[in-house]
Each structure stands twice: as structure tokens, then as C-alpha cells.
């Protein structure tokens, strides 16, 4: 089963958007699936308050796990990581015009009559873009 389908299946079974993105990237980043689910448990619905979309949070966590540094003061890694986070976030904003969950849901509600109709699209985009960036 491809990552996209697995992420959507995970979401349909009750996982939040952040969980659905990060859990399917675990094998790429060396993270245990159960730990990924716990780590992202509070990031659904924009951290529970409509803020940053969980799909963006989950994808950035994956990129941080792959490219982040554990050395304090490692400015070279920090700059490279910031560049990747910026690149991902800009791609997200270019396609969806915002990173805020509440705005994404409101736009979906206006367009489809269903606020959560946008979530599968966001999950699919985040998984595909993160996977692409994990292989750069």
C-alpha cells in the first residue's frame, strides 16, 4: 500500500492529520510508529485551537527527524533545517494560501459544505511533499 493511501486510511480510522502524516514516514526517519502517534497526538485541528495545520506540523517533524541536528549551536545544520522548513511551508502556502487550520476548514466549509473535506487533500499533499524532500 502506498504512503498516500496508508495516510488516508490512518486518518479514516481516527488519527488526526499530524498523526496521519508522520506515522507513514516513520520508516524514512527511524521513528517508532507508536512514538510517532504519541508525539503528534496534540497537533490535530491546529494544535486543538485552529492554528498551524496538523499536516504541516507532522511533515515538519519528519523533516526535523531526518535533517535536524542534536548538537547545540550547530548553526550550519540549523540554517539548512530552516531552509527546508521554509521551502515546505512556502509550498504549502502557495497551494492552500494559508497554514492555519481554522482558515483551511472555513474555506472548505464555504466550497464543499463540509469543513473536513479539505483534510484528505492536505494529508496527501503533505505526505507527498515530505517524501520528496526526504529523498533530496
N, C-alpha and C positions, 0 to 999 in steps of 0.2 A: 504494500500500500504506500502510495507516495505521501510525502510530508503534508502537502496541502489537504488531502483527504483525511489523513490522520488528525490534523489540527482541527478540522471541522467536526469530525466525529467526537473528538475530545470535548469540544465546546458543546455539542448537542447532548453529551452525557452530563453536562452541568458544570464543567470547568469554566472559569472566567476567561476573558480574552487574553490576558497576560499569560495565564497558565497554558492556554491552548497553543500559544506561540512558542514559549520557552521549552515546554515538555517535548516537542517534536524535534528540537535542536540539541537535545541532551547528548546524543552520541557524537555530535560535531565538537562539543565543547568539554566533554569529560565530566558532565554533571549527572548525578544520580536522579532518576525520574521523580522519586518521592521527594527528594530535597528541592527539586525544581518546582513541584506543586506547592510545597510549603513556602518557599521563597516568594512566590508570586501570589500567594493567597489573598493578600490585602491590596492588590493592584487592579482588580476588576472595577468596572464602572468609574474609571478615572480616579483610582485610589479611594473609591467609595464616595467621592464628592464631585464628580464630573470634571475633574482636572485632566491631566495628561492621559490620553487613551492607553488602555492596558496593552494593546497590541504593540504600541511604540515602546512602552516600558519593557515588555518581555523581550522584544528584539534587541533593545539596547543592552539588556542584561546578558544576552547571548554574546553580543559583540564584546562586551567588557570581559566576559569569561575567557574569550579566545585571545583578545589582544591587550587586555589590561595588564598592568604590572603590579607586583606585590612589593616592589622596592620603594620605600619612601623617598620622595624627592627625585624620582626618575622622570625628569622633565621631557626627555625625548619620547618616552612611551606615553606620557600624559598628553603631549601635543598630538601624537599620532592617533591616540584614542579619541581625543576631542574632535579631530578632523573626521574620523569615521562616524562619530555620533552626529556631528553637524551634517555630514553628507546624507546619512539615513533620514534624519529629521527633515531636511530640506526636500528630499524626495517625497516624503510623506505629505508635507505641506503643499507641495506642488500639485499632487494628485487630489488631495482631500481639502485643501485650503485652510485647515486648522489642525492642531494636535489635541484640542480639548474635546473630551468625551461628550460633554453636555451639548456642544455645538454640533458635533457629528450626529448625535442622536436626534437633535432638534431638526437638522436638515433632512435626515432620513424620515422623520415623522411627517414633515411637510410633503416630501416627494412620494412616499410609499404608504403613508397612513400607519406605518409601523416603525417605531424608533429603532428597534433592534435589527431591522432588515440590513442595516449597514455592517453589522458586526462580521458576518462571514466574508464580506469583501475586504474588510480591514485585516482580518486574520490571514486571508490568502495573500494579500499584498505583503504584509509584514513577514510572513514565513518565506516567501519567495525572495524578497529583497535581502533579508538577513542571510539566507542560504547563499545567495550570490556573493554577498560581502564576506562571508566566512571562507569563501574559496578564493578570494583575491590575494 
